[in-house]
Amino acid sequence: MPKQPPESPPAANPDLDAMLARVLGRPSDPPDEEAEPAPSAEVVAAEDQHCGYVAIVGKPNVGKSTLLNALVGQKVSITSRKAQTTRHRITGYRTVGAHQFVFVDTPGFQTRHGNALNRALNKTVLGAVADVDLILFVVEAGRFNLADAKVLDLLPRELPVVLLANKFDLVHRRGELAPWLRSMQDRHPFAEFVPMSAKNPRDVRRLFDICGKYLPRQPWMHDPDELTDRSERFMAAEMVREKLFRLTGDELPYTSTVVIDKFEQEGGLRRIAATIVVEREGHKGMVIGEKGEKLKRIGTEARQELEKLWDGKVFLELWVKVRSGWADDDARVRSFGYE
């Protein structure tokens, strides 16, 4: 008697089915501060240490920098609602148990404008994914558009890629994620699927457990107390730029930037002079504001955040200058610190 065909086709990926069952049946975890992993305080023999690079990639505004800050346990990458807030390759370190993670945050891959600034940022993304041990491809849970697809096309097939569905806490009908996840698995052979919220410490702890499996056994590259490779001078410029973007909203083009003119330390006091560079005279007025109130607020909020970050006093002076067309000038883009 011939074998009867099944009433429905078998699952193409049984592991995917098991993963779906775990994910869709998982309760929403409330944030729990005690759930965040503590930095490694134990002495781990060199032969037992694991260390590797983990790139965080995705289109603009999917929460990459928020994720990096959560993983490192301290703010090392600025955030705002404005697209392309991250413009540099930001590296953050976290040592948990025997594993040292070197996380690499990248700018969102820009496909809309081809000016010199965006070409430099896209070059940074491509360089970041070229030599890592694991890639975290960040998307919003249940969503995928052309911008996501263009980033996914950049990812090498020979490296393990984790599909990180961020903002999972905002998904109300989790059953609808099943067809979405199947469609994602058809697009790329993802090694893992991780639904999470970067703001939930429990989810961050789960992500450490997952990423740790992909780190090679080799001695740590950094002291366990180190958090980033970026200098205080760099962090000062980034903090001013964050406040600039947050306080000007969508009025000010994202091409505005910040240059540090002076950075001096006298004991516990840091004296910083910085220039906010804009492309038009009208933009200068937006930054300064009526009677200088906007510029004053930008400086005050940046200073307060830097004092919190460094646990010391900061004296910050800000100026605003117009440099017409700088974002489409390769030489000037490089002079402002963009590779």
C-alpha positions as CSV (number, residue, x, y, z in Angstrom):
1,M,0.0,0.0,0.0
2,P,1.5,3.3,-1.0
3,K,2.4,5.8,1.7
4,Q,-0.2,8.5,2.1
5,P,1.0,12.1,2.0
6,P,0.7,14.0,5.2
7,E,-2.3,16.2,5.6
8,S,0.0,19.2,6.0
9,P,3.6,19.6,4.9
10,P,6.1,18.9,7.6
11,A,7.9,21.8,9.2
12,A,11.0,22.8,7.2
13,N,12.9,23.6,10.4
14,P,11.9,21.6,13.5
15,D,14.3,23.7,15.6
16,L,12.4,26.8,14.5
17,D,9.2,25.3,15.7
18,A,10.7,24.6,19.1
19,M,12.1,28.1,19.3
20,L,8.7,29.5,18.4
21,A,7.0,27.5,21.1
22,R,9.5,28.8,23.7
23,V,9.2,32.4,22.5
24,L,5.4,32.7,22.1
25,G,4.7,30.9,25.3
26,R,7.1,33.1,27.3
27,P,5.5,35.5,29.7
28,S,6.4,39.2,29.6
29,D,9.2,39.8,32.2
30,P,8.9,42.9,34.2
31,P,12.1,44.9,34.5
32,D,14.2,43.6,37.4
33,E,17.3,45.5,38.4
34,E,18.7,42.5,40.3
35,A,18.6,40.4,37.2
36,E,21.4,42.3,35.5
37,P,24.7,40.4,35.3
38,A,27.5,41.6,37.5
39,P,30.9,42.2,36.1
40,S,33.4,39.4,36.6
41,A,35.1,39.7,39.9
42,E,36.6,36.3,40.0
43,V,40.1,35.3,38.8
44,V,39.8,33.2,35.7
45,A,42.8,31.3,34.4
46,A,43.9,32.4,30.9
47,E,43.3,28.9,29.5
48,D,39.6,29.2,30.6
49,Q,39.0,32.6,29.3
50,H,36.7,33.4,26.3
51,C,36.9,36.6,24.4
52,G,35.5,37.9,21.1
53,Y,34.0,40.6,19.0
54,V,30.2,41.1,18.7
55,A,29.0,43.6,16.1
56,I,25.6,45.3,16.6
57,V,24.1,46.3,13.2
58,G,20.8,47.5,11.9
59,K,19.0,50.4,10.2
60,P,18.9,53.8,11.9
61,N,16.7,54.1,15.0
62,V,16.2,50.4,16.0
63,G,17.8,50.7,19.4
64,K,21.4,49.7,18.7
65,S,23.0,52.3,21.0
66,T,20.5,51.7,23.8
67,L,21.3,48.0,23.5
68,L,25.1,48.7,23.7
69,N,24.7,50.8,26.8
70,A,22.6,48.1,28.5
71,L,25.2,45.4,27.6
72,V,28.1,47.5,28.9
73,G,26.3,48.6,32.0
74,Q,27.1,52.3,31.4
75,K,26.4,54.9,28.8
76,V,29.1,54.8,26.2
77,S,27.0,55.5,23.1
78,I,24.7,58.5,22.8
79,T,21.0,58.1,21.9
80,S,18.2,60.3,20.5
81,R,15.2,59.9,18.3
82,K,17.0,61.5,15.4
83,A,18.2,59.1,12.7
84,Q,22.0,58.6,12.4
85,T,22.7,59.7,16.0
86,T,25.6,57.2,16.1
87,R,28.3,58.2,13.6
88,H,31.3,56.3,14.8
89,R,32.3,52.7,15.6
90,I,31.8,52.6,19.3
91,T,33.4,49.7,21.2
92,G,32.1,48.7,24.6
93,Y,33.5,45.9,26.9
94,R,31.8,43.7,29.4
95,T,33.4,40.8,31.3
96,V,30.9,38.3,32.8
97,G,32.3,35.2,34.4
98,A,34.9,33.7,32.1
99,H,33.6,35.6,29.0
100,Q,34.8,39.0,27.8
101,F,32.5,40.6,25.2
102,V,33.8,43.3,22.9
103,F,30.6,44.9,21.6
104,V,30.9,47.1,18.5
105,D,28.1,49.6,17.9
106,T,27.8,50.9,14.4
107,P,25.9,53.7,12.6
108,G,22.6,52.8,11.0
109,F,23.3,52.0,7.4
110,Q,22.2,55.0,5.3
111,T,20.5,54.4,2.0
112,R,18.7,57.6,1.3
113,H,21.5,60.2,0.8
114,G,24.9,59.6,-0.7
115,N,26.8,62.6,0.7
116,A,30.4,62.4,2.0
117,L,29.3,62.0,5.6
118,N,27.0,59.1,4.8
119,R,29.6,57.4,2.7
120,A,32.0,57.6,5.6
121,L,29.3,56.1,8.0
122,N,28.5,53.3,5.7
123,K,32.2,52.5,5.3
124,T,32.3,52.2,9.1
125,V,29.4,49.7,9.1
126,L,31.1,47.5,6.5
127,G,34.4,47.6,8.4
128,A,32.7,46.5,11.6
129,V,31.2,43.3,10.3
130,A,34.3,42.2,8.4
131,D,36.2,40.8,11.3
132,V,33.9,39.7,14.2
133,D,32.9,36.5,15.9
134,L,29.2,37.2,16.0
135,I,26.7,39.7,14.5
136,L,23.6,40.9,16.3
137,F,21.2,42.0,13.6
138,V,18.7,44.4,15.3
139,V,15.2,44.8,14.0
140,E,11.9,45.9,15.6
141,A,10.0,42.8,16.5
142,G,7.4,41.9,13.8
143,R,8.7,44.5,11.4
144,F,11.0,44.3,8.4
145,N,11.3,46.8,5.5
146,L,13.5,47.8,2.7
147,A,16.0,49.5,4.9
148,D,16.3,46.4,7.1
149,A,16.8,44.3,4.0
150,K,19.6,46.4,2.7
151,V,21.5,46.0,6.0
152,L,20.8,42.2,6.0
153,D,22.3,42.0,2.5
154,L,25.6,43.3,3.8
155,L,26.0,40.5,6.4
156,P,28.5,37.7,5.5
157,R,26.9,34.3,5.3
158,E,29.9,32.6,6.9
159,L,29.5,34.3,10.2
160,P,26.8,33.5,12.8
161,V,24.1,36.1,12.9
162,V,21.6,36.5,15.7
163,L,18.2,38.0,14.8
164,L,17.5,40.3,17.7
165,A,13.9,41.3,17.7
166,N,14.0,44.5,19.9
167,K,11.1,46.2,21.5
168,F,9.4,42.8,22.0
169,D,7.6,44.2,25.0
170,L,5.5,46.3,22.6
171,V,4.2,43.3,20.7
172,H,0.7,42.6,22.0
173,R,-0.3,39.7,19.7
174,R,2.7,37.3,19.8
175,G,1.0,34.7,17.7
176,E,1.4,37.0,14.7
177,L,5.2,36.7,15.1
178,A,5.2,33.1,13.9
179,P,4.7,33.8,10.2
180,W,7.0,36.8,10.5
181,L,9.8,34.7,12.0
182,R,9.4,32.0,9.3
183,S,9.7,34.7,6.6
184,M,12.9,36.0,8.4
185,Q,14.4,32.6,8.5
186,D,13.8,32.3,4.7
187,R,15.8,35.5,4.2
188,H,18.9,34.4,6.1
189,P,20.1,31.3,8.0
190,F,20.0,33.0,11.4
191,A,21.9,31.1,14.2
192,E,19.5,32.3,16.9
193,F,16.3,34.3,17.3
194,V,16.2,36.5,20.4
195,P,13.1,38.5,21.3
196,M,13.9,41.1,23.9
197,S,13.7,44.7,25.2
198,A,17.0,46.4,25.6
199,K,15.6,48.1,28.6
200,N,14.9,44.9,30.5
201,P,17.8,43.6,32.5
202,R,16.5,40.0,32.4
203,D,16.6,40.1,28.6
204,V,20.1,41.5,28.7
205,R,21.2,38.6,30.9
206,R,19.7,36.1,28.5
207,L,21.6,37.7,25.6
208,F,24.9,37.3,27.5
209,D,24.2,33.6,27.8
210,I,23.4,33.3,24.1
211,C,26.4,35.4,22.8
212,G,28.8,33.6,25.2
213,K,28.5,30.4,23.1
214,Y,30.1,32.0,20.1
215,L,33.1,33.6,21.8
216,P,36.4,31.7,21.1
217,R,38.5,30.4,23.9
218,Q,41.3,32.9,24.2
219,P,42.7,35.3,26.8
220,W,40.8,38.5,27.5
221,M,41.9,41.6,25.5
222,H,41.1,44.2,28.1
223,D,41.1,44.7,31.8
224,P,37.8,43.6,33.3
225,D,37.2,47.1,34.7
226,E,37.5,48.8,31.2
227,L,34.3,49.8,29.5
228,T,35.2,51.4,26.2
229,D,38.1,52.4,23.9
230,R,36.9,55.9,23.4
231,S,38.6,58.8,25.1
232,E,37.0,61.4,27.4
233,R,37.5,64.0,24.7
234,F,35.4,61.9,22.3
235,M,32.8,61.3,25.0
236,A,32.5,65.1,25.6
237,A,31.8,65.8,21.9
238,E,29.3,63.0,21.7
239,M,27.4,64.1,24.9
240,V,27.1,67.7,23.5
241,R,25.9,66.3,20.2
242,E,23.3,64.1,22.0
243,K,21.8,67.1,23.8
244,L,21.9,69.1,20.6
245,F,19.9,66.5,18.8
246,R,17.4,65.9,21.6
247,L,16.7,69.6,22.3
248,T,16.4,70.7,18.6
249,G,14.2,67.8,17.5
250,D,13.6,67.4,13.8
251,E,14.1,71.1,13.1
252,L,17.9,70.8,12.9
253,P,19.4,68.6,10.2
254,Y,21.3,65.6,11.5
255,T,24.4,66.9,9.6
256,S,25.2,69.2,12.5
257,T,28.3,68.1,14.5
258,V,30.5,69.0,17.4
259,V,34.2,69.6,17.5
260,I,36.3,69.8,20.7
261,D,38.6,72.8,20.7
262,K,40.1,72.4,24.2
263,F,40.1,69.6,26.8
264,E,42.2,70.2,29.9
265,Q,42.1,68.5,33.3
266,E,43.2,70.2,36.5
267,G,42.8,67.8,39.4
268,G,39.2,66.8,39.5
269,L,38.1,69.6,37.2
270,R,37.8,69.2,33.4
271,R,37.7,72.4,31.3
272,I,36.2,71.8,27.9
273,A,35.6,74.2,24.9
274,A,33.5,72.9,22.0
275,T,32.1,74.2,18.8
276,I,28.8,73.2,17.3
277,V,29.1,73.2,13.5
278,V,26.0,73.8,11.4
279,E,25.5,74.2,7.6
280,R,23.4,77.4,7.5
281,E,22.9,80.6,9.3
282,G,19.3,79.7,10.0
283,H,20.5,76.6,11.8
284,K,22.7,78.6,14.0
285,G,19.7,80.6,15.2
286,M,17.9,77.3,16.0
287,V,20.8,76.1,18.2
288,I,21.3,79.4,20.0
289,G,17.6,80.1,20.6
290,E,16.0,83.2,21.9
291,K,18.5,85.1,24.1
292,G,20.8,82.1,24.0
293,E,18.5,80.0,26.1
294,K,18.7,76.9,23.8
295,L,22.5,76.9,23.7
296,K,22.6,77.4,27.4
297,R,20.3,74.4,28.0
298,I,22.4,72.2,25.7
299,G,25.5,73.1,27.6
300,T,23.9,72.6,31.0
301,E,22.5,69.2,30.3
302,A,25.7,68.0,28.6
303,R,27.8,69.2,31.5
304,Q,25.5,67.5,34.1
305,E,25.7,64.2,32.2
306,L,29.5,64.4,31.9
307,E,29.8,65.1,35.6
308,K,27.7,62.1,36.3
309,L,29.8,60.0,33.9
310,W,33.2,61.0,35.3
311,D,32.2,61.7,38.9
312,G,33.9,65.1,38.8
313,K,33.3,68.8,38.0
314,V,33.1,70.0,34.4
315,F,33.4,73.5,33.0
316,L,31.9,73.6,29.5
317,E,32.0,76.4,27.0
318,L,30.0,76.2,23.7
319,W,30.1,78.2,20.5
320,V,28.2,77.8,17.2
321,K,29.8,78.2,13.8
322,V,28.5,77.9,10.2
323,R,30.5,75.7,7.7
324,S,28.4,75.6,4.6
325,G,28.3,72.2,2.8
326,W,30.7,70.5,5.2
327,A,28.8,67.1,5.1
328,D,29.4,66.8,1.4
329,D,33.1,67.7,1.6
330,D,35.3,64.6,2.0
331,A,38.3,66.5,3.4
332,R,36.2,68.4,6.0
333,V,34.3,65.2,6.9
334,R,37.7,63.6,7.7
335,S,38.9,66.7,9.6
336,F,35.8,66.5,11.9
337,G,36.9,62.9,12.9
338,Y,34.8,60.7,10.5
339,E,36.9,58.0,8.9
